């Protein structure tokens, strides 16, 4: 689940790692962005989506492919659901500490994720001497949601916003929102080729695969019925355009999910 389009980066990485698994994805585009919302709202939206996935699709594990929802709702859903629930923040923090040579780590994320201090706490627990330079970048989310991430406007905006992080001499930058990997070329250009970019979504997909193996929940044999069902609470046509651009050609099933249905869950 994600607040919008960005979680497709996790879906793509998961599909590559786990080709025998069916995946159901919900992008809550109609209520995007989650970043400026209060935590109670984010928790309730996450609950609704989780209930839909459990009730309608009998899922065996839930990946919260949204950093804001992870920061707000992960402990709640872990306590309320009878299936494993994983989020993106712990995975991203581990990958960043592993990648950093100097301990100077940048973080770009939504306002909600930055204010939660979850990345900062997880990184400092792993590496107490690390210095974290965090910036909220809500405009980056909208570039992706509006399908403008390939534009020269996007390149200029990203370069302007990340100038300070370049001055901070970071050697690693966490893409702390699953929308941001779609802006990777512009972000890499802005911070310089020597800065390692950490895709928290890709790290989450790896941790998801490891967790399923540990719990003996993997489907190891190729099945003919593997399905990829992609729901959006927003415009299906816009969602499909961006999804196809990012995921490539595939047997994707796109459907609209009404907020009325979610709110009844």
Secondary structure, DSSP 8 states (H G I E B T S, - for coil): -BSSSTTHHHHHHHHHH-TT--EEEEE-GGG---TTS-HHHHHHHHHHHHHHHHHHH--SEEEE--HHHHHHHHHHHHHH-SSEEEEHHHHHHHHHHHH-SSSEEEEEE-HHHHHHTHHHHHHHHH-TT-EEEEEE-HHHHHHHHTT-TTSHHHHHHHHHHTHHHHHTT-SEEEEESTTGGGGHHHHHHHH-TTSEEEEHHHHHHHHHHHHHHHTT----S--TT--EEEEESS-HHHHHHHHHHHH-SS-EEEEE--HHHHHH-
